Amino acid sequence: MKIQRVEPARLFSVGIADEKLSHVATISLEANEQITFLSPEGMEYDLVRKQWGYYATPSLQGRLRSNGMRAALTRNVETGRIFVVLVEIGKEQLWRAYNAKERQEFLTWLDELPPQGVSNH
């Protein structure tokens, strides 16, 4: 793993509401390395690099949920772009307000998708 701090932080605007973000670090992972992000409340979010790409979230119905988050699929109604977001349980109202401001429509909770048979694709 290699961590490169961005100093000073790169500030930029995103979204319809022109929110400001701070790019504070860049992290490079090798295959089979994991980083864990911690919220101030102690919630954990894992990202794992594999040879073929990334596990973008922990298991949706298991570790992600037990760490107080749910994954949702949303779409921006103006651009049609689709996003996977992680919503902290108990902060759904803040997320709904954000969706309204950013003109995002809720598509589905990813942990509520019906189970399917085992597939090779």
Secondary structure per residue as TSV (DSSP state, phi and psi in degrees):
chain	resnum	aa	ss	phi	psi
A	1	M	-	360.0	142.0
A	2	K	E	-130.1	126.6
A	3	I	E	-110.1	126.8
A	4	Q	E	-119.1	109.9
A	5	R	E	-69.4	144.0
A	6	V	E	-104.3	103.9
A	7	E	E	-129.5	121.8
A	8	P	E	-71.7	159.3
A	9	A	E	-57.2	141.1
A	10	R	E	-83.7	117.9
A	11	L	E	-96.6	136.2
A	12	F	E	-152.2	162.1
A	13	S	E	-101.5	145.7
A	14	V	E	-138.6	155.8
A	15	G	T	76.2	172.0
A	16	I	T	-64.3	-39.1
A	17	A	T	-79.2	0.7
A	18	D	T	58.5	45.7
A	19	E	E	-70.8	151.5
A	20	K	E	-98.7	133.7
A	21	L	E	-118.2	155.2
A	22	S	E	-119.1	116.9
A	23	H	E	-84.8	110.5
A	24	V	E	-108.4	-16.9
A	25	A	E	-162.0	156.0
A	26	T	E	-123.4	130.5
A	27	I	E	-119.9	128.4
A	28	S	E	-107.2	128.4
A	29	L	-	-113.7	145.3
A	30	E	-	-88.4	168.0
A	31	A	T	-57.2	139.8
A	32	N	T	66.8	27.7
A	33	E	E	-109.1	147.5
A	34	Q	E	-127.3	143.1
A	35	I	E	-120.8	147.4
A	36	T	E	-120.7	126.0
A	37	F	E	-96.2	140.0
A	38	L	E	-118.4	134.4
A	39	S	-	-85.6	164.4
A	40	P	T	-57.3	-26.7
A	41	E	T	-83.9	-2.6
A	42	G	-	94.0	6.0
A	43	M	-	-71.0	141.8
A	44	E	E	-109.6	141.3
A	45	Y	E	-134.2	121.4
A	46	D	E	-103.3	142.8
A	47	L	E	-128.4	129.1
A	48	V	E	-122.6	130.4
A	49	R	E	-93.1	130.2
A	50	K	E	-116.8	171.6
A	51	Q	T	-62.6	-31.1
A	52	W	T	-93.5	-6.0
A	53	G	E	150.8	-134.6
A	54	Y	E	-135.6	146.4
A	55	Y	E	-86.7	110.1
A	56	A	-	-77.1	-21.6
A	57	T	S	-143.8	159.1
A	58	P	S	-65.9	175.1
A	59	S	-	-55.2	132.2
A	60	L	T	-66.4	-40.4
A	61	Q	T	-91.3	-4.4
A	62	G	T	-114.3	-98.5
A	63	R	H	-62.3	-40.2
A	64	L	H	-61.7	-48.4
A	65	R	H	-64.5	-40.3
A	66	S	H	-68.5	-18.1
A	67	N	T	-95.9	14.6
A	68	G	T	83.4	24.0
A	69	M	E	-134.2	156.0
A	70	R	E	-130.5	147.1
A	71	A	E	-96.7	135.0
A	72	A	E	-129.1	154.8
A	73	L	E	-106.8	127.9
A	74	T	E	-129.5	161.9
A	75	R	E	-134.8	135.6
A	76	N	E	-77.2	124.0
A	77	V	T	-71.9	-20.1
A	78	E	T	-87.4	-42.6
A	79	T	T	-97.0	-20.6
A	80	G	-	79.8	-0.6
A	81	R	-	-67.6	141.3
A	82	I	E	-108.1	139.5
A	83	F	E	-129.9	143.7
A	84	V	E	-100.2	124.4
A	85	V	E	-122.5	153.4
A	86	L	E	-110.5	121.2
A	87	V	E	-108.0	127.0
A	88	E	E	-70.9	129.5
A	89	I	T	-61.3	129.3
A	90	G	T	99.1	-11.6
A	91	K	-	-115.8	23.6
A	92	E	H	-62.3	-36.2
A	93	Q	H	-65.4	-39.9
A	94	L	H	-61.8	-40.0
A	95	W	H	-66.6	-41.6
A	96	R	H	-62.2	-40.0
A	97	A	H	-64.3	-40.8
A	98	Y	H	-61.8	-45.4
A	99	N	H	-57.5	-44.1
A	100	A	H	-62.7	-44.9
A	101	K	H	-64.3	-38.3
A	102	E	H	-93.8	3.0
A	103	R	T	57.1	47.6
A	104	Q	E	-102.0	138.8
A	105	E	E	-109.2	137.8
A	106	F	E	-73.2	129.8
A	107	L	E	-102.4	-52.1
A	108	T	E	-168.7	155.0
A	109	W	E	-81.2	126.6
A	110	L	G	-70.8	-23.1
A	111	D	G	-83.3	0.6
A	112	E	G	-108.4	5.3
A	113	L	S	-63.1	142.6
A	114	P	-	-65.7	142.6
A	115	P	-	-64.8	146.3
A	116	Q	-	-121.7	164.7
A	117	G	-	-69.0	164.7
A	118	V	-	-66.7	135.4
A	119	S	-	-132.6	155.5
A	120	N	-	-96.3	7.7
A	121	H	-	-138.5	360.0
